[in-house]
Amino acid sequence: MGETRLLPAGNIPEYSVSEISGAVKRTLEGAFGRVRVRGEITELKRYPSGHIYLSLKDEGGKIAAVVWKSSVPRLGLDPENGVEVIAQGRITAYGERSTYQLIIERMEYAGAGALLARIEMLRQRLAEEGLFAPERKQPIPLLPRVVGVVTSERGAVIQDIRTTILRRFPRPILLWPVPVQGEGAAAQIAAAIRGFDALPEGGTVPRPDVLIVARGGGSLEDLMAFNEEVVVRAAAECRIPLISAVGHETDTTLIDFASDRRAPTPTAAAELAVPSRTELAADLAQKAARLTGALNRLAQERRLRLQRAERGLPDLPSLVGVARQRLDDRAVRLGLALPNFLAARRAGLDRSAARLPDLAAMLRERRAALEERGRRLLVALPALVAGRRAALVDVERHLPPPKQITEARQGAVALLGQRLRAGLQHSTAQRQQAGARVMPRLSVASIRASLREMRSRLDGVAGRLEAVSPEAVLARGYALVFDRKGTPVTSAVTVKPGTELRLHFADGDAKVTAEGGRKTRQGSLPL
């Protein structure tokens, strides 16, 4: 069987899908080539492969775009949704989906308005995180040992900083050269700040005490590296006090909010970093003069107060002399008073002993009186009983003759007589017991014991008085020295050769002639 071919109707050419897709792709790439497209970024997605897919839109349309992984480092900015940019690349078609897209190689912000809007959005977001809070600011040291600088090694910035520091107060400068604009500048600036912060104390590379991040003036696009989030976060996290000096005085970047101090120019940053040696010397001289004047005034005031206090003090030598004389007088009076005191006490004791009654005779008299009363009581008791009985009989005699006297009445009378007799006997026994209790207390032995105790106590007091008396001190080998007039001599240096002295010992006096006085060390005896 032979093949049957269907002839096309008319002259319309026939293409395959691949042919059409390839023709469209070649047409797009040939007609447009490299283009710059302005639009707002939307539908941005980052894939694990490193590619970035997004769309650019304006009021009338939208175009898909892709940034390959190899072009991301050279893109020029970090794309975000809602940011208006100008993307540079080439148009191509994606045949499998019948779509066209923009392959982006470079990207920049679309005008100053978009840049400012993006900067403001980033500032608000970082401010909400607290990166610009005043309590995070660190004080700038007065005189740093090493000054670290992050800037370009070429240009006038580093020269201005060096000249200013050399003029004000020469300090070692440690430069970390970085590009201050262009592709990758933000990452290198952030790496320099973190590198300075990571230097250890006492290492081979000295750790700066203050850090200056600076660059000269320029347009907003030129200063964008200092508005990047990575740089702002590195400045906020730096533990070294950081001074930012980016652009001219009217330029403001986000690193100025995160730094500890902002300087309008690199020269002003150097002036903030180190003090002026001349001003320090002048201030030091002024403070030294004020301190000297204050010390002089204080010393003068204390001197005047001391003089007033000195005028108010008494004459100490005269007071000491009076006190010494009074002490000598008291010593002499004490030496005389103690023997007199003992003699008076002995005389009083003798008088008291003389006034005491003869206890033995008194006891004999009291005992004799008590025995006499006992005998009289024993003698009087029968007579008293007989008298009471006689009175009772007399009463019975005068009574009318008993007619109905019963034996009970007679028993009552007998009982009354017995009670009277028992009462008399009981009273006599009580008197005898009281006499027996009193007699032992009035014994001669107890009174003699009391006298011995009082005499022993008196002897103890007399012994203590004798121990502290001047006579007892003299008996231990000491002597009192008097001059010819009888004045006590208390100092060896006052004795002149040939002076006649009288030495008073415990058993009498002796006259001597002095050879001369000399002062001896305290606690030692002269040889």
C-alpha positions, 0 to 999 in steps of 0.5 A, spaced: 500 500 500 502 506 498 502 513 503 497 518 502 499 525 503 494 530 504 495 537 501 495 543 504 489 547 503 491 554 500 498 557 501 498 558 508 504 555 511 504 550 516 509 551 523 510 546 529 509 549 536 517 549 537 518 553 530 513 558 532 516 559 540 523 559 537 521 564 532 517 568 537 523 568 541 528 570 536 524 576 534 523 578 541 531 578 542 532 581 536 527 587 536 529 589 543 536 586 545 538 590 551 532 594 554 531 598 561 524 597 564 521 602 569 516 599 574 514 597 581 516 590 583 511 585 585 510 578 586 517 577 588 520 570 590 527 567 592 528 560 590 533 555 594 537 555 588 538 562 589 534 565 583 529 571 584 523 571 580 519 577 580 514 582 576 514 589 574 508 593 573 505 600 572 498 603 571 497 599 564 501 592 564 505 587 568 511 583 565 515 577 568 522 578 570 527 573 573 534 574 576 539 569 575 543 566 581 550 569 578 547 576 577 544 577 584 551 579 587 552 584 581 544 587 581 546 593 585 540 593 590 536 588 594 529 588 591 523 589 595 516 588 593 513 595 592 519 599 590 519 602 583 526 601 580 529 601 573 531 594 571 536 593 565 536 586 561 534 583 555 527 580 553 526 573 552 521 568 551 519 561 555 517 557 550 514 551 554 509 556 557 508 561 551 510 567 555 516 572 555 520 575 560 525 580 562 532 577 564 534 582 569 542 584 570 542 590 573 537 594 577 537 601 580 532 605 584 527 609 579 529 617 582 530 620 588 523 619 590 523 612 590 529 612 594 527 616 599 521 612 600 525 606 601 529 609 606 523 612 610 520 605 610 527 602 612 528 607 618 521 606 621 522 598 621 528 599 624 526 604 629 520 600 631 526 594 633 529 599 637 535 600 634 535 608 634 533 608 641 537 613 646 539 608 651 543 604 646 548 610 645 555 609 648 559 615 651 565 617 647 571 616 651 575 623 652 582 620 650 582 614 646 588 610 645 587 608 638 582 611 633 579 606 628 577 609 621 572 605 616 573 609 609 576 609 602 584 609 603 584 614 597 581 621 597 581 627 602 577 624 607 582 620 611 587 626 610 582 630 613 582 625 619 589 624 620 591 632 619 585 634 624 588 628 629 595 630 629 593 637 630 589 636 636 592 630 640 596 625 636 593 618 636 595 612 633 590 611 627 588 604 624 585 604 617 580 599 614 580 601 607 573 600 604 569 602 597 564 607 600 559 607 594 558 602 588 556 594 588 558 591 594 560 597 598 555 596 603 557 589 605 564 591 606 563 597 610 559 592 615 564 587 615 569 592 617 565 595 622 564 588 625 571 586 624 574 592 628 568 590 633 571 583 633 578 585 635 580 582 642 583 586 647 591 586 648 591 582 641 597 583 636 592 588 632 590 594 637 583 594 638 580 601 637 577 605 643 573 609 638 571 608 631 569 613 625 565 611 619 566 617 614 566 619 606 565 625 603 559 628 599 555 626 594 548 624 591 543 620 594 545 614 590 552 615 592 550 615 599 546 609 599 551 604 601 550 607 608 542 607 608 543 599 607 540 595 613 546 591 613 550 597 615 545 600 620 545 593 624 552 593 624 553 600 627 547 599 632 551 592 634 558 595 635 560 595 642 566 600 640 563 607 640 562 609 633 562 616 630 558 617 623 560 622 618 557 621 611 556 626 606 556 634 608 552 637 613 545 637 610 546 629 608 543 624 613 543 617 612 540 611 616 547 610 619 547 617 623 541 614 627 544 608 629 551 611 631 553 613 638 554 620 635 553 624 628 558 629 625 557 633 620 563 632 616 569 627 617 573 633 620 568 634 625 568 627 627 576 627 628 574 633 633 569 629 636 574 623 637 580 626 640 580 633 645 584 639 643 591 638 647 591 646 648 584 646 650 586 640 655 592 644 658 589 650 659 583 647 662 588 643 667 592 649 668 585 653 670 583 647 675 590 647 678 590 654 679 583 654 682 585 648 686 591 651 689 587 658 691 582 653 694 587 650 698 590 656 700 584 659 702 582 653 706 589 653 709 588 660 711 581 659 714 584 653 718 590 657 721 585 662 723 581 657 727 587 654 730 590 661 732 583 663 735 583 656 739 590 657 741 588 664 744 582 660 748 586 654 751 589 655 758 596 656 760 598 648 760 604 649 764 601 653 770 595 648 770 600 642 770 604 646 776 598 647 780 596 640 779 603 637 781 603 642 787 596 639 789 598 632 788 604 633 793 599 636 798 594 631 797 600 626 798 602 629 805 595 630 807 594 622 806 600 620 809 598 624 815 591 622 815 591 615 814 594 614 821 590 619 824 584 615 821 586 608 824 587 611 831 580 614 831 577 608 829 581 604 834 579 609 840 572 609 838 572 601 838 575 601 845 570 606 847 564 602 844 568 596 848 568 599 854 560 601 854 558 594 853 555 591 859 558 585 863 554 580 859 556 574 864 553 578 870 547 580 866 545 573 864 546 571 872 541 577 874 536 575 869 537 567 870 536 569 878 530 573 877 527 568 872 528 563 877 525 567 883 519 568 879 518 561 878 519 559 885 514 565 887 509 562 882 510 555 884 509 558 892 503 562 890 499 557 885 497 553 891 495 559 895 491 562 889 488 555 888 486 555 896 484 562 896 479 561 890 477 554 893 475 558 900 472 564 896 468 558 893 466 555 899 464 562 902 459 563 896 456 556 898 456 558 905 452 564 903 447 561 898 440 559 901 440 552 903 440 547 897 434 543 897 434 541 890 442 541 889 443 535 884 450 531 883 450 534 876 451 541 879 457 539 884 460 536 878 460 542 874 463 546 880 469 540 880 470 541 873 471 549 873 476 548 879 480 543 874 480 548 869 482 553 873 488 549 875 490 546 868 490 554 866 495 556 871 499 550 870 499 551 862 501 559 863 507 556 868 509 551 863 509 557 857 513 562 861 518 556 863 519 555 855 520 562 853 525 562 859 529 556 856 529 559 849 532 566 851 537 563 855 541 560 850 541 566 846 544 570 852 550 565 853 557 568 854 560 563 848 555 567 842 557 574 845 564 572 845 563 569 838 560 576 835 566 580 838 571 575 835 568 576 828 567 584 829 575 584 831 577 580 825 573 585 820 576 591 824 583 588 823 582 586 816 580 593 814 586 596 818 591 591 814 588 594 808 589 601 810 596 600 813 598 597 806 596 603 802 599 608 807 605 612 806 609 609 812 608 602 809 611 605 802 617 607 806 618 601 810 619 597 803 625 601 802 623 608 799 624 615 802 622 622 801 627 627 799 626 634 802 630 640 801 633 645 807 626 649 807 622 642 808 620 642 800 619 636 797 624 634 791 621 631 786 626 632 780 633 630 779 635 635 775 633 641 780 638 638 785 645 642 784 652 639 787 653 641 794 645 642 796 643 639 803 638 634 803 634 631 808 631 623 807 625 621 811 625 613 812 620 609 815 624 609 822 627 616 822 631 622 818 638 622 815 641 629 812 645 628 806 649 632 801 648 632 793 653 631 788 649 633 782 643 631 779 642 627 772 636 625 769 635 617 768 631 613 763 624 612 765 623 605 768 631 604 770 634 606 777 641 610 777 647 607 778 
